[in-house]
Amino acid sequence: MNQALFQSLILESQRRTLPDYARRDLDVPSIASSATAIVGNRRCGKTYRTYQFCRELLDAGTKPEQICRIQFNDLRLRAIDTDTLLLIDQSYYALYPSFRDESTVYFIFDEIHRIRDWELYVLQLLDNQHHRVLVTGSTSKILTGNIASGLRGKCLTSNLLCFSFREYLRYHAIEPETVSPKGQAYCRNAFRNYMDDGGFAGAYALDPFQKTELLQTYWETMLMRDVLEAHPADALHIEMLLFVSQALISRVGCPMTLSKVRENARLAGLSFADDVPARILRYLEEAFALYTVPFFSRSERVRNRRYQKVYACDWALAHSVGLAGVLDDARLFENCVFLELKRRRNRLYYYQTKKGHEVDFVAVPRDNSPPKLVQVCHTLTEDSRRREIRPIGEAGRMLGISEVVVVTMDEEESLNIDGIGVRVVPAWKWFLECT
C-alpha cells in the first residue's frame, strides 16, 4: 500500500460526477473537533447520503479539492491495516500542500469500520481544527455506543433508516399535496404503493419476483457479513443463525420471548447453548436489521419481566424473508408506522392496560416534550374500534397522556374516549406531517 494509490483514489473521487440521487431528509451536521457518523442497516442509502453531503458542500462554495473521500469497500483497499490509514492525509496534503492549516478539509470515510482501530486515526485527524470528518457504517463496530467509547465523545451520530414516505414521493417525482381531492387521491395511491414497495430504493424498479429475490439477498448479506463474519469468536452455526433470525423477523409486531425461540429451535433438532438466541438478537440489533420495543414502565424490574416486541428495518424485507403466510398486512403496516416514529426521534415502548388491552406505541420525544400514544389500526371495523380504540382512553388516563393518535390506512375522524381526545388519521396524511 503506497501513497500513490491513495492519491489516485482521492483524485478519482474529486473528478467523478456525483451520481443522481433522491434527496434524503436526514440532517448531517459538520462541526469542528467532532466527527459525524451516518449509521444504519445495509443498503439503506448511507453512501448516497455522503454524495448528498458532498453536493451540499459544493453548493455552499467548498472546492472539490477540499473533499477527501475514501470508500473502504474498494477492492484495492482489501489489505489495508491501521498503520496504513496514516497515509491518507499525508497523500492528500502531498497533492494540496497549500491547504495544510489554511483551508477546511472534509475527510469522508465510507465503511471505515472494516479497519481495526480506525477511531484512533479519526481522533488524530480531529486534532487539526481545519479538519471535518464524516464516517459511515452498518455494523456493531460503528454503533453509537462504540463510537462514543472509541472517539471519547467526539462524534455526532445520525441514524439513517430506509426511505420515508416523503422521500419515496420525492424519488418518484410526486409532489405531496394533501388539501385538494386530487392531491389526496395521488397521496393515497402512492402510500399503497409504498406499502407494497418498502423502503429500499434499490428494489423500486423491479417486478415483484425480482424485488423478493433482491430483498432476500440483502437479508442474507446482513446475516453473513454483519453477524457471522463480524463475530468470528462466537463460532455461530449457520443453521442456528438462519433459524433464529427467521423466527425473530416473522414475529414483527407480536410479543417475542427468547424462551419460545429456544424451545422451537430444539424441537427442530438444533443443539446450542442457552444464550445463543439472545446473542443473535443482539447482533441483529447492532446491525440495525431488527429493533426491539420494551414495555413502558418507570420500573426497570417491570420492563425486564415483560416480553418485548420486535420490528424489522423494513416491512417489505420482513415480508420477503419471514415464514410464508405469517405476516399479514396489519402487522406490516404496524412495522411501517414504527419506523416512522423512530425516524422522528422518539424513544418507543408499548403498553398494556390493567384489563390486558395493548397500546402499540408510547412515543417519548427526545426533546423532552410530552409523550403521546400511537395506536395502529389497518382498517376500522366495529370489532377493531372496540379492540384498538377503546383501550386508549384507559391507557391515557393511567399514564397521564392526553395526545392520542390512531393511524389507519384510510379513515379520518375525531373521537372522545372517556374524556381523552383521539385523532384518527389516514397514514398517507400522518406520514407527511413534520412532527
C-alpha positions in Angstrom: 0.0 0.0 0.0 1.6 3.3 -1.0 0.9 7.0 -1.2 0.3 6.9 -5.0 -2.7 4.6 -4.5 -4.4 6.9 -2.1 -3.7 9.9 -4.3 -5.3 8.0 -7.2 -8.4 7.3 -5.1 -8.7 10.9 -3.9 -8.4 12.3 -7.4 -10.9 9.8 -8.8 -13.4 10.8 -6.3 -12.9 14.5 -6.9 -13.2 14.2 -10.6 -16.1 11.8 -10.7 -19.5 13.3 -11.4 -21.8 12.8 -8.4 -24.5 10.2 -9.2 -28.2 11.1 -9.3 -29.9 10.6 -6.0 -33.2 11.3 -4.3 -32.6 13.8 -1.5 -32.8 12.4 2.0 -34.2 14.3 4.9 -31.6 13.2 7.5 -29.6 16.1 8.8 -25.9 15.5 8.8 -24.1 18.2 10.8 -20.4 19.1 10.4 -18.6 20.8 13.2 -15.1 21.4 14.3 -13.3 19.0 16.8 -16.0 16.3 16.4 -16.6 13.6 13.8 -20.1 12.9 12.3 -21.3 9.3 11.7 -24.1 8.1 9.4 -25.2 4.7 10.7 -27.9 2.3 9.5 -28.6 -1.1 8.1 -27.1 -2.2 4.8 -28.4 -0.7 1.6 -30.4 2.0 3.3 -28.6 4.7 1.4 -25.6 5.8 3.6 -23.2 6.0 0.6 -25.7 8.1 -1.4 -26.2 10.4 1.7 -22.4 11.1 1.6 -22.9 12.1 -2.1 -25.6 14.4 -1.0 -23.3 15.7 1.7 -20.7 16.4 -1.0 -23.3 18.2 -3.1 -24.3 20.4 -0.1 -20.7 21.3 0.5 -20.1 22.2 -3.2 -23.3 24.3 -3.3 -22.1 26.2 -0.3 -18.9 27.1 -2.0 -16.5 24.4 -1.0 -14.0 23.5 -3.7 -13.9 19.9 -4.9 -10.2 19.8 -3.9 -11.2 20.3 -0.3 -13.0 17.0 -0.2 -11.0 13.8 0.5 -13.4 10.9 0.1 -12.4 7.2 0.5 -14.6 4.2 0.1 -13.2 1.3 2.1 -15.2 -1.3 0.3 -12.9 -0.7 -2.7 -11.1 -3.9 -3.6 -7.9 -2.0 -3.9 -8.1 -1.4 -0.1 -8.8 -5.0 1.0 -5.3 -5.4 2.6 -5.3 -2.1 4.4 -4.3 -2.0 8.1 -4.4 0.6 10.9 -0.9 1.9 10.2 -1.7 2.4 6.5 -4.5 4.9 7.4 -1.8 7.4 8.3 -1.1 7.6 4.6 -4.5 9.2 3.8 -3.9 12.7 5.0 -0.2 12.5 4.0 -1.3 11.6 0.5 -3.9 14.3 0.4 -1.5 17.1 1.5 1.1 15.9 -0.9 -1.5 16.8 -3.6 -2.6 20.0 -2.0 0.2 21.4 0.3 -1.2 24.9 0.3 -4.4 23.7 2.1 -2.5 22.5 5.2 -3.5 24.6 8.2 -5.1 27.1 5.8 -8.4 25.6 4.5 -11.1 23.4 5.9 -10.7 19.9 4.6 -13.5 17.3 4.6 -12.5 13.7 5.1 -15.3 11.3 4.2 -14.7 7.7 5.0 -17.4 5.2 3.8 -17.4 1.9 5.7 -14.2 2.7 7.6 -15.2 0.4 10.4 -13.7 -2.5 8.4 -10.3 -1.3 9.6 -9.3 -2.2 13.2 -8.7 0.8 15.5 -9.9 3.3 12.8 -11.1 5.5 15.7 -7.5 6.3 16.6 -6.8 7.7 13.2 -10.0 9.8 13.2 -9.0 11.2 16.6 -5.7 12.2 15.1 -7.4 14.0 12.3 -9.6 15.9 14.7 -6.6 17.3 16.4 -6.4 19.7 13.5 -9.0 22.4 13.8 -9.3 22.6 10.0 -10.4 19.0 9.6 -14.0 17.8 9.4 -14.6 14.0 9.4 -17.7 12.1 8.2 -17.8 8.3 8.6 -20.4 5.7 7.7 -21.1 2.1 8.8 -23.6 -0.6 9.1 -22.3 -2.9 11.8 -21.9 -3.1 15.6 -18.4 -1.6 15.2 -19.8 1.8 14.4 -22.8 1.8 16.8 -23.4 5.0 18.8 -22.1 3.4 22.0 -18.9 2.1 20.4 -18.3 5.3 18.7 -18.7 7.2 21.9 -16.2 4.9 23.5 -13.7 4.8 20.7 -13.9 8.5 19.9 -14.2 9.6 23.5 -17.4 11.5 22.9 -16.1 13.3 19.8 -18.8 12.1 17.5 -22.3 13.1 16.5 -24.3 10.2 15.2 -27.2 10.3 12.6 -29.2 7.2 12.2 -30.4 6.7 8.6 -33.4 4.5 8.0 -34.8 3.2 4.8 -36.9 5.7 2.7 -39.7 7.6 4.4 -42.9 8.1 2.6 -41.9 11.7 1.9 -38.6 10.5 0.4 -40.5 7.8 -1.6 -42.6 10.5 -3.2 -39.5 12.6 -3.9 -37.9 9.6 -5.5 -40.9 9.1 -7.8 -41.2 12.9 -8.5 -44.6 13.1 -6.9 -45.4 16.4 -5.2 -47.1 15.8 -1.9 -50.4 17.7 -1.7 -53.0 16.8 0.9 -55.6 19.5 0.5 -57.4 19.0 -2.8 -59.3 15.8 -3.6 -57.0 15.1 -6.5 -53.9 15.6 -4.3 -55.3 13.4 -1.7 -56.1 10.7 -4.2 -52.5 10.8 -5.5 -51.1 10.5 -2.0 -53.4 7.7 -1.0 -52.5 5.7 -4.1 -48.8 6.4 -3.6 -48.9 5.2 0.0 -50.4 1.9 -1.0 -47.6 1.6 -3.5 -45.1 2.5 -0.7 -46.5 -0.3 1.4 -46.0 -2.7 -1.4 -42.5 -1.5 -2.3 -41.0 -0.9 1.1 -38.1 1.4 1.9 -35.2 0.0 -0.1 -34.8 2.2 -3.2 -32.8 -0.5 -4.9 -35.9 -2.6 -5.3 -38.2 0.1 -6.7 -37.6 -0.6 -10.4 -38.1 -4.4 -10.1 -41.0 -6.6 -10.6 -42.4 -8.4 -7.5 -40.4 -11.6 -8.1 -37.1 -9.7 -8.6 -37.8 -7.5 -5.6 -38.3 -10.5 -3.3 -35.1 -12.1 -4.6 -33.1 -8.8 -4.0 -34.5 -8.3 -0.5 -33.6 -11.9 0.4 -30.1 -11.2 -0.8 -30.0 -8.1 1.4 -31.1 -10.1 4.4 -28.5 -12.9 3.7 -25.8 -10.3 3.5 -26.8 -8.8 6.8 -26.6 -12.2 8.4 -23.3 -13.3 6.8 -21.4 -10.0 7.0 -22.8 -8.2 10.0 -23.4 -11.2 12.3 -21.4 -14.2 11.2 -18.3 -12.5 10.0 -18.4 -9.6 12.5 -18.3 -12.1 15.4 -15.9 -14.9 14.4 -15.1 -15.7 18.1 -18.7 -16.8 18.6 -18.4 -19.6 16.0 -22.1 -19.4 15.4 -23.6 -22.3 13.4 -25.2 -21.0 10.2 -28.2 -23.3 10.6 -28.9 -21.8 14.0 -28.4 -18.3 12.8 -30.9 -18.8 9.9 -33.4 -20.4 12.2 -33.3 -17.8 14.9 -33.2 -14.8 12.6 -36.2 -16.0 10.6 -38.1 -16.8 13.8 -37.5 -13.3 15.0 -38.3 -11.4 11.8 -41.5 -13.5 11.5 -42.7 -12.1 14.9 -42.9 -8.5 13.6 -45.4 -6.6 15.8 -46.0 -9.5 18.1 -44.9 -10.4 21.6 -41.5 -12.1 21.5 -39.9 -14.3 24.1 -36.5 -15.9 23.5 -37.5 -18.9 25.6 -40.1 -19.8 23.0 -37.5 -19.3 20.2 -35.1 -21.7 22.1 -37.9 -24.2 22.6 -38.8 -24.2 18.9 -35.2 -24.5 17.9 -34.7 -27.6 20.0 -37.9 -29.1 18.6 -36.3 -28.5 15.2 -33.4 -30.7 16.3 -30.8 -27.9 16.8 -28.2 -28.1 19.6 -26.9 -24.9 21.1 -26.0 -23.1 24.4 -28.9 -21.3 26.1 -27.5 -17.8 25.4 -27.2 -18.2 21.6 -30.6 -16.8 20.6 -30.1 -13.8 22.8 -26.7 -13.2 21.3 -28.1 -13.5 17.7 -30.8 -11.0 18.6 -28.3 -8.6 20.0 -26.1 -8.8 16.9 -29.1 -8.3 14.6 -30.0 -5.2 16.6 -26.4 -4.0 16.4 -26.5 -4.4 12.6 -29.8 -2.3 12.5 -31.5 -5.3 10.9 -34.1 -5.7 13.8 -35.3 -3.4 16.6 -36.9 -4.4 19.9 -39.5 -2.4 21.8 -39.8 -2.8 25.6 -42.8 -2.4 27.9 -43.4 1.2 29.1 -42.8 1.4 32.8 -40.7 3.6 35.0 -39.6 0.4 36.8 -36.7 -1.4 35.2 -37.7 -4.5 37.0 -41.2 -4.4 35.5 -39.8 -3.7 32.0 -37.5 -6.7 32.3 -40.3 -9.0 33.3 -42.4 -8.2 30.3 -42.0 -9.5 26.8 -40.5 -7.3 24.0 -41.9 -6.7 20.6 -39.7 -6.9 17.5 -39.7 -4.9 14.3 -37.7 -5.1 11.1 -35.6 -2.4 9.4 -38.1 -2.7 6.5 -41.5 -4.2 6.3 -41.1 -5.4 2.7 -37.9 -7.1 3.7 -39.8 -8.9 6.6 -42.5 -10.0 4.2 -39.8 -11.4 1.8 -37.9 -13.4 4.3 -40.4 -14.2 7.1 -42.2 -17.5 7.3 -44.7 -17.9 4.5 -48.2 -16.7 5.4 -47.3 -15.5 8.8 -47.1 -11.7 8.3 -50.4 -10.1 7.4 -51.0 -6.6 6.1 -51.9 -5.2 9.6 -48.5 -6.3 11.1 -46.5 -5.0 8.1 -48.4 -1.7 8.4 -47.6 -1.5 12.1 -43.9 -2.1 11.3 -44.1 0.8 8.8 -45.5 3.1 11.4 -42.9 2.0 13.9 -40.1 3.1 11.6 -41.7 6.5 11.0 -42.0 7.1 14.8 -38.3 6.1 15.1 -37.4 8.4 12.2 -39.0 11.2 14.2 -36.5 10.5 17.0 -38.8 9.0 19.6 -37.9 6.5 22.3 -40.6 3.8 21.7 -42.4 1.5 24.1 -45.6 -0.5 24.1 -48.1 -0.6 26.9 -50.7 -2.9 28.3 -53.6 -1.7 30.5 -54.7 -3.5 33.6 -57.5 -5.0 31.6 -55.0 -6.6 29.3 -55.5 -4.2 26.3 -52.5 -3.3 24.3 -51.4 0.1 23.1 -49.0 -0.3 20.2 -46.7 2.6 21.0 -45.9 5.1 23.7 -43.7 7.6 21.9 -41.4 9.6 24.1 -39.8 12.5 22.1 -36.1 13.1 22.7 -36.7 16.8 23.1 -38.5 16.2 26.4 -41.9 17.2 25.1 -44.9 15.3 26.4 -45.2 11.6 25.3 -48.0 10.5 23.0 -49.9 7.3 22.5 -50.0 5.9 18.9 -52.3 3.1 18.0 -52.1 1.4 14.6 -55.3 0.1 13.1 -55.1 -1.0 9.5 -58.9 -0.9 9.0 -61.5 0.4 11.3 -64.3 -2.1 11.8 -66.7 -2.3 14.7 -64.6 -5.0 16.1 -61.4 -3.1 15.7 -62.9 0.0 17.2 -63.8 -1.9 20.3 -60.4 -3.7 20.4 -58.0 -1.0 19.3 -59.5 2.3 20.2 -61.3 1.8 23.5 -58.1 0.8 25.4 -56.6 4.2 24.6 -58.8 6.2 26.9 -57.9 3.9 29.8 -54.2 4.0 28.9 -54.2 7.8 28.5 -55.7 8.2 32.0 -53.4 5.7 33.6 -50.3 7.3 32.1 -51.4 10.9 32.2 -51.1 11.3 28.4 -53.5 13.5 26.6 -52.2 13.3 23.0 -53.5 10.2 21.2 -53.3 9.3 17.6 -54.8 6.3 15.7 -53.1 5.7 12.4 -55.2 3.9 9.8 -54.9 3.2 6.1 -57.9 5.4 5.1 -60.2 6.6 7.9 -60.1 10.0 9.4 -62.2 11.4 12.3 -62.0 12.9 15.8 -63.2 11.0 18.8 -63.6 11.4 22.5 -62.9 8.3 24.6 -63.6 8.7 28.3 -62.6 12.3 28.2 -59.4 11.7 26.1 -59.4 13.3 22.6 -58.4 10.8 20.0 -57.3 11.8 16.5 -57.9 9.2 13.8 -55.7 10.0 10.8 -55.0 8.2 7.5 -51.4 7.1 7.1 -50.8 9.0 3.8 -51.5 12.2 5.7 -49.8 11.3 9.0 -46.6 10.3 7.3 -46.3 13.7 5.7 -46.7 15.6 8.9 -43.4 17.1 10.2 -43.9 16.2 13.8 
